Amino acid sequence: MKKKLFKKLKFISCRHESEFIIEIIKKISAKLCHPVTHSDLVGMTERLEDLYLKINIGENDVRIIGICGMGGIGKTTLARLAYNQMSHHFESKSFIADIREVSDKCGLVSLQKQLLSEIFHDECFEFFNVHEGNDIISHMLSRKKVLVVLDDVDNIQHLKCLVGRHDWFGLGSRIIVTTREEHLLRSWPVDDMYEPKTLNPKDALQLFSLKAFHSDTVPKGDFIELSYHVVKYAGGLPLALEILGCFLCGRDANQWRSAIERLKRDSNKEILDKLRISFDGPEEREKNIFLDIACFFNGKEKDFVMKVLNSCEFFPDIGIDVLIKKSLIKVDEHKYLWMHNLLQEMGRKIVREKCVDEPGKRCRLWEGRDVYHVLTKNTISCLTKVTSVSILLYNIKNNI
């Protein structure tokens, strides 16, 4: 009886000791990565805290962490900030920016050489194909504790040639991958994933004020109401807040009003060009689904949208999932489809660009005046008839 009691007490003691050690490691990890943000990086403290919990720098393992979200949400800014704050805990480091763009222009081998050159500064690497690069990376980094950030990944080959397997890196290494493509992270052995959210109204107004007024508060008078209009338009997207804030900086209230009115008719090109990168990636059917949601179904029930899109033979079961994984749309807890208002605006602009002057030559019609014009003037084209007759009938039925 005494022996059994002793064994039980010993087991409890060991269990409590192991739990105690884990708690110590977590606290040390939190101290090592205590978030420190600059005054112009609004809303970053909470994001960093959440990211550091996933990075878990106190554990002596190899971890690959993904940061995923729509364009302009702040993935690169967050990764850069974490990189700068954590880098002194590692033997070597590498931040490879704009991987999508660099890969298209210079190829995968150039990215492999950049990774090696940033970690081994005094060595020159000569190889001419990705397979050689894979061998060199896995051999030379397997005993080294490194911090690597791969920014703007959009192809599985980027991960195969730069990350490979966990055993390519020494114990304690951390690899951070930023991407708009959630599917890439799901199809690769990523240990955890962090998805930044849009800024809340308070932080959004503060960030906009910093760019527009070089202050974290809005000046009194007309600018208060005008700032709220711009912040609402940006929808908490840091990219939009920064671009619009910089554009309006130094202009008077009348110029602000003019700019806001213009935004209602003609979107900011710099913002939409950044967002359009995600649209250019999917197949044609997924693009059609995205445009239909942007023009007609943002905020509508998913099951209803699926029925309409099935009638257009767009295969929405896979198509909608692709768009979700590309951070272009979301499905909320009530099974409604949503996309950011600036993504919706981008989609509608793409449709309008097909023919600015004649709505009947566009593939989709969603505004009542355009539908009325097409039906009364009989200017509907064959393209419009084929691709969106069911949507057009839906608009008429609902008096849109």
C-alpha positions as CSV (number, residue, x, y, z in Angstrom):
1,M,0.0,0.0,0.0
2,K,2.8,2.4,0.9
3,K,4.6,1.5,-2.3
4,K,1.5,2.3,-4.4
5,L,1.0,5.6,-2.6
6,F,4.7,6.5,-3.1
7,K,4.5,5.7,-6.8
8,K,1.3,7.8,-7.2
9,L,2.9,10.7,-5.3
10,K,6.0,10.4,-7.4
11,F,3.9,10.4,-10.7
12,I,2.0,13.5,-9.5
13,S,5.3,15.2,-8.5
14,C,6.8,14.4,-12.0
15,R,3.7,15.6,-13.8
16,H,3.6,18.8,-11.8
17,E,7.3,19.4,-12.4
18,S,7.0,19.0,-16.2
19,E,4.0,21.4,-16.2
20,F,6.0,23.8,-14.1
21,I,9.0,23.6,-16.6
22,I,6.6,24.3,-19.5
23,E,5.2,27.3,-17.8
24,I,8.7,28.6,-17.2
25,I,9.6,28.1,-20.9
26,K,6.5,30.0,-22.0
27,K,7.2,32.9,-19.7
28,I,10.8,33.1,-20.9
29,S,9.6,32.9,-24.5
30,A,7.2,35.8,-23.9
31,K,10.0,37.9,-22.3
32,L,12.4,37.1,-25.1
33,C,9.8,38.3,-27.7
34,H,8.2,41.2,-25.8
35,P,6.5,43.3,-28.5
36,V,8.0,46.7,-29.0
37,T,6.3,48.8,-31.8
38,H,6.9,52.2,-33.3
39,S,4.3,54.9,-32.9
40,D,3.4,54.8,-36.6
41,L,2.7,51.0,-36.5
42,V,-0.8,51.1,-35.2
43,G,-2.5,47.9,-34.0
44,M,0.7,45.9,-34.1
45,T,1.2,45.1,-30.5
46,E,-1.7,42.6,-30.3
47,R,-0.8,41.1,-33.6
48,L,2.8,40.5,-32.5
49,E,1.7,38.9,-29.3
50,D,-0.6,36.5,-31.1
51,L,2.2,35.7,-33.7
52,Y,4.8,35.1,-31.0
53,L,2.6,32.6,-29.3
54,K,2.6,30.6,-32.5
55,I,6.3,31.1,-33.1
56,N,7.1,29.9,-29.5
57,I,10.8,30.9,-29.6
58,G,11.4,29.1,-26.3
59,E,11.0,25.6,-27.8
60,N,14.1,23.9,-29.2
61,D,12.4,22.6,-32.3
62,V,12.0,23.7,-35.9
63,R,8.8,25.6,-36.6
64,I,7.3,26.9,-39.9
65,I,4.7,29.6,-39.3
66,G,2.4,31.0,-42.0
67,I,1.0,34.5,-42.1
68,C,-2.0,34.5,-44.4
69,G,-4.5,37.1,-45.5
70,M,-5.8,39.4,-48.3
71,G,-3.5,42.0,-49.9
72,G,-2.9,45.1,-47.9
73,I,-3.8,43.6,-44.6
74,G,-0.2,44.1,-43.2
75,K,1.4,40.6,-43.5
76,T,4.8,41.9,-44.7
77,T,4.9,44.7,-42.1
78,L,4.1,42.2,-39.3
79,A,6.7,39.7,-40.5
80,R,9.4,42.5,-40.9
81,L,8.7,43.7,-37.4
82,A,8.9,40.2,-35.9
83,Y,12.1,39.6,-37.8
84,N,13.8,42.7,-36.6
85,Q,12.8,42.0,-32.9
86,M,13.7,38.3,-32.9
87,S,16.8,38.2,-35.1
88,H,19.4,38.5,-32.3
89,H,18.2,35.2,-30.8
90,F,19.5,33.3,-33.9
91,E,22.9,32.5,-35.3
92,S,21.9,33.8,-38.8
93,K,19.0,35.4,-40.5
94,S,17.5,36.0,-44.0
95,F,14.5,38.1,-45.1
96,I,13.6,37.4,-48.7
97,A,11.1,40.0,-49.9
98,D,8.7,40.0,-52.9
99,I,9.3,36.3,-53.7
100,R,6.5,36.2,-56.2
101,E,7.9,39.1,-58.3
102,V,11.6,38.1,-57.9
103,S,10.8,34.5,-58.9
104,D,9.0,35.6,-62.1
105,K,11.9,37.9,-63.1
106,C,15.0,36.0,-61.9
107,G,14.0,32.4,-61.2
108,L,14.1,30.1,-58.2
109,V,17.9,29.6,-58.3
110,S,18.4,33.3,-57.6
111,L,16.2,33.0,-54.6
112,Q,18.2,30.0,-53.3
113,K,21.4,31.9,-53.7
114,Q,20.0,34.9,-51.9
115,L,19.0,32.8,-49.0
116,L,22.5,31.2,-48.7
117,S,24.3,34.5,-49.3
118,E,22.4,36.3,-46.5
119,I,23.2,33.5,-44.0
120,F,26.8,32.8,-45.1
121,H,28.1,36.3,-45.9
122,D,31.7,35.3,-46.8
123,E,30.9,32.5,-49.2
124,C,30.2,32.4,-52.9
125,F,27.7,29.9,-54.2
126,E,27.8,28.6,-57.8
127,F,25.1,26.2,-58.8
128,F,22.7,26.3,-61.8
129,N,19.6,24.3,-60.9
130,V,17.2,24.0,-58.0
131,H,18.1,20.4,-57.2
132,E,21.7,21.4,-56.5
133,G,20.4,24.4,-54.5
134,N,18.2,22.0,-52.4
135,D,21.2,19.8,-51.5
136,I,23.4,22.8,-50.5
137,I,20.7,24.4,-48.4
138,S,19.7,21.2,-46.6
139,H,23.4,20.4,-45.9
140,M,24.6,23.8,-44.8
141,L,21.6,24.9,-42.7
142,S,20.9,21.6,-41.0
143,R,23.2,22.5,-38.1
144,K,22.5,26.2,-37.9
145,K,19.8,28.0,-35.8
146,V,18.4,30.4,-38.3
147,L,15.5,32.9,-38.7
148,V,14.1,33.0,-42.3
149,V,11.2,35.1,-43.6
150,L,9.8,34.2,-47.0
151,D,7.6,37.2,-48.1
152,D,4.8,37.0,-50.7
153,V,4.9,33.3,-51.6
154,D,2.4,32.3,-54.2
155,N,3.7,29.0,-55.6
156,I,4.3,25.6,-54.0
157,Q,7.7,25.5,-55.7
158,H,8.9,28.5,-53.6
159,L,8.3,26.3,-50.5
160,K,9.9,23.2,-52.0
161,C,13.1,25.1,-53.0
162,L,13.5,27.4,-50.0
163,V,11.9,25.5,-47.1
164,G,12.0,21.9,-48.1
165,R,11.6,19.8,-44.9
166,H,12.0,20.7,-41.2
167,D,15.3,18.8,-41.1
168,W,16.8,21.2,-43.5
169,F,17.3,23.6,-40.6
170,G,19.0,23.3,-37.2
171,L,17.1,23.0,-33.9
172,G,15.6,26.3,-32.7
173,S,15.1,27.6,-36.3
174,R,12.0,29.5,-37.2
175,I,10.7,30.0,-40.8
176,I,7.9,32.6,-41.4
177,V,6.0,32.5,-44.7
178,T,3.7,35.3,-45.8
179,T,1.1,34.6,-48.5
180,R,-2.3,35.4,-49.8
181,E,-2.7,31.6,-50.6
182,E,-4.0,29.7,-47.6
183,H,-4.0,26.5,-49.7
184,L,-0.2,26.6,-50.0
185,L,0.0,26.6,-46.2
186,R,-2.5,23.8,-45.9
187,S,-0.7,21.6,-48.5
188,W,2.7,22.1,-46.9
189,P,3.9,20.9,-43.5
190,V,3.4,24.2,-41.8
191,D,3.2,24.0,-38.0
192,D,0.8,26.9,-37.4
193,M,-0.9,29.8,-39.2
194,Y,-1.8,33.3,-38.2
195,E,-4.4,35.4,-40.1
196,P,-4.2,39.2,-39.3
197,K,-7.6,41.0,-39.1
198,T,-8.5,44.4,-40.4
199,L,-8.0,47.3,-38.0
200,N,-10.8,48.2,-35.6
201,P,-12.3,51.7,-36.2
202,K,-10.2,53.3,-33.4
203,D,-6.9,52.0,-34.7
204,A,-7.9,52.7,-38.3
205,L,-8.6,56.3,-37.5
206,Q,-5.3,56.6,-35.7
207,L,-3.3,55.1,-38.6
208,F,-5.1,57.4,-41.1
209,S,-4.4,60.4,-38.9
210,L,-0.7,59.6,-38.7
211,K,-0.5,59.6,-42.5
212,A,-2.9,62.5,-43.2
213,F,-2.0,64.9,-40.3
214,H,1.3,63.5,-38.9
215,S,-0.5,63.2,-35.6
216,D,-2.4,60.4,-33.9
217,T,-5.5,62.6,-33.5
218,V,-7.7,64.4,-36.1
219,P,-7.8,68.2,-36.1
220,K,-11.1,69.7,-35.0
221,G,-13.5,71.1,-37.5
222,D,-14.5,69.7,-40.9
223,F,-11.7,67.2,-41.0
224,I,-13.3,65.1,-38.3
225,E,-16.4,64.1,-40.3
226,L,-14.3,63.9,-43.6
227,S,-11.8,61.5,-41.9
228,Y,-14.6,59.2,-40.8
229,H,-15.8,59.0,-44.4
230,V,-12.4,58.0,-45.6
231,V,-11.9,55.5,-42.7
232,K,-15.2,53.9,-43.5
233,Y,-14.3,53.6,-47.1
234,A,-11.0,51.9,-46.3
235,G,-12.8,49.2,-44.2
236,G,-9.9,48.8,-41.8
237,L,-7.4,47.9,-44.5
238,P,-4.0,49.3,-43.5
239,L,-2.9,49.6,-47.2
240,A,-5.9,51.8,-48.1
241,L,-5.6,53.9,-44.9
242,E,-1.9,54.7,-45.6
243,I,-2.4,55.4,-49.3
244,L,-5.4,57.7,-48.8
245,G,-3.8,59.4,-45.8
246,C,-0.7,60.2,-47.7
247,F,-2.7,61.4,-50.7
248,L,-4.9,63.8,-48.6
249,C,-2.0,65.1,-46.5
250,G,-1.6,68.8,-46.8
251,R,-4.8,69.4,-48.8
252,D,-7.7,71.6,-47.6
253,A,-11.2,70.6,-46.7
254,N,-12.7,71.4,-50.1
255,Q,-10.1,69.2,-51.8
256,W,-10.9,66.4,-49.3
257,R,-14.6,66.6,-50.2
258,S,-13.8,66.5,-53.9
259,A,-11.5,63.5,-53.4
260,I,-14.2,61.6,-51.4
261,E,-16.8,62.3,-54.0
262,R,-14.4,61.1,-56.7
263,L,-13.8,57.9,-54.8
264,K,-17.5,57.1,-55.0
265,R,-17.2,57.1,-58.8
266,D,-13.6,56.3,-59.5
267,S,-11.6,54.0,-57.1
268,N,-8.0,54.7,-56.1
269,K,-5.9,53.0,-58.7
270,E,-2.9,52.3,-56.4
271,I,-5.1,50.5,-53.9
272,L,-6.9,48.4,-56.5
273,D,-3.7,47.5,-58.4
274,K,-2.3,46.0,-55.2
275,L,-5.5,44.0,-54.6
276,R,-5.8,42.9,-58.2
277,I,-2.8,40.7,-57.9
278,S,-5.0,38.1,-56.1
279,F,-7.6,38.2,-58.9
280,D,-5.1,37.5,-61.6
281,G,-4.1,34.2,-60.2
282,P,-7.3,32.0,-60.3
283,E,-8.7,30.0,-63.3
284,E,-11.3,31.6,-65.5
285,R,-14.3,30.0,-63.7
286,E,-13.1,31.2,-60.3
287,K,-12.7,34.7,-61.7
288,N,-16.3,34.5,-62.9
289,I,-17.5,33.4,-59.5
290,F,-15.5,36.2,-57.9
291,L,-17.0,38.8,-60.2
292,D,-20.6,37.5,-59.7
293,I,-20.1,37.7,-55.9
294,A,-18.7,41.2,-56.3
295,C,-21.5,42.4,-58.5
296,F,-24.5,40.6,-57.0
297,F,-23.9,38.3,-54.0
298,N,-21.7,40.0,-51.4
299,G,-23.4,39.4,-48.1
300,K,-25.8,36.8,-49.5
301,E,-26.5,33.3,-48.2
302,K,-24.0,30.7,-49.5
303,D,-26.6,28.0,-50.4
304,F,-28.6,30.5,-52.5
305,V,-25.4,31.7,-54.3
306,M,-24.4,28.1,-55.0
307,K,-27.7,27.3,-56.7
308,V,-27.4,30.4,-59.0
309,L,-23.7,29.7,-59.9
310,N,-24.5,26.0,-60.5
311,S,-27.0,27.1,-63.2
312,C,-24.1,29.0,-64.8
313,E,-22.0,25.8,-64.8
314,F,-19.2,27.5,-62.8
315,F,-18.7,24.5,-60.4
316,P,-19.0,26.6,-57.3
317,D,-18.2,23.9,-54.8
318,I,-14.6,23.9,-55.7
319,G,-14.6,27.5,-57.1
320,I,-15.8,29.1,-53.8
321,D,-13.3,27.1,-51.8
322,V,-10.5,28.3,-54.1
323,L,-11.5,31.9,-53.6
324,I,-11.6,31.4,-49.8
325,K,-8.1,29.9,-49.8
326,K,-6.9,32.9,-51.9
327,S,-8.2,35.3,-49.2
328,L,-10.7,36.9,-51.7
329,I,-13.9,35.9,-49.9
330,K,-15.0,34.5,-46.5
331,V,-17.9,32.5,-45.2
332,D,-19.2,33.6,-41.8
333,E,-20.6,31.5,-39.0
334,H,-24.1,32.0,-40.4
335,K,-23.1,30.7,-43.9
336,Y,-23.1,34.0,-45.6
337,L,-20.6,35.0,-48.3
338,W,-18.6,38.2,-47.7
339,M,-15.8,40.0,-49.4
340,H,-14.0,43.2,-48.3
341,N,-15.7,46.3,-49.8
342,L,-12.5,47.3,-51.6
343,L,-12.3,43.8,-53.2
344,Q,-15.9,44.2,-54.3
345,E,-15.1,47.6,-55.7
346,M,-12.2,46.1,-57.6
347,G,-14.4,43.4,-59.1
348,R,-17.0,45.9,-60.3
349,K,-14.3,48.1,-61.8
350,I,-13.0,45.1,-63.8
351,V,-16.4,44.6,-65.2
352,R,-16.9,48.3,-66.1
353,E,-13.6,48.4,-67.8
354,K,-14.9,46.0,-70.5
355,C,-16.9,48.9,-71.9
356,V,-17.2,52.2,-70.0
357,D,-19.7,53.9,-72.2
358,E,-22.2,51.1,-73.1
359,P,-23.5,48.9,-70.2
360,G,-25.0,46.4,-72.7
361,K,-21.5,45.3,-73.8
362,R,-20.5,44.4,-70.2
363,C,-20.8,40.8,-69.0
364,R,-22.6,41.8,-65.8
365,L,-25.2,44.4,-64.9
366,W,-26.0,45.2,-61.2
367,E,-27.1,48.9,-61.1
368,G,-30.8,49.6,-61.8
369,R,-30.1,52.4,-64.2
370,D,-27.8,50.2,-66.4
371,V,-30.4,47.4,-66.4
372,Y,-33.1,49.9,-67.4
373,H,-30.9,51.4,-70.1
374,V,-30.1,47.9,-71.6
375,L,-33.8,46.8,-71.6
376,T,-35.2,50.0,-73.0
377,K,-32.5,50.7,-75.6
378,N,-32.2,47.0,-76.5
379,T,-28.4,47.2,-76.4
380,I,-27.7,43.9,-74.6
381,S,-24.8,42.0,-76.2
382,C,-24.5,38.2,-76.8
383,L,-21.8,38.2,-74.1
384,T,-24.1,39.6,-71.6
385,K,-26.9,37.2,-72.6
386,V,-24.7,34.1,-72.3
387,T,-22.8,34.9,-69.1
388,S,-25.4,36.6,-66.8
389,V,-28.9,36.1,-68.0
390,S,-29.8,34.3,-64.8
391,I,-28.2,37.1,-62.7
392,L,-30.1,39.8,-64.8
393,L,-33.4,38.1,-64.1
394,Y,-32.5,37.9,-60.4
395,N,-31.9,41.7,-60.5
396,I,-35.2,42.4,-62.1
397,K,-37.1,40.2,-59.7
398,N,-35.6,41.9,-56.7
399,N,-36.0,45.4,-58.2
400,I,-32.3,46.1,-58.1
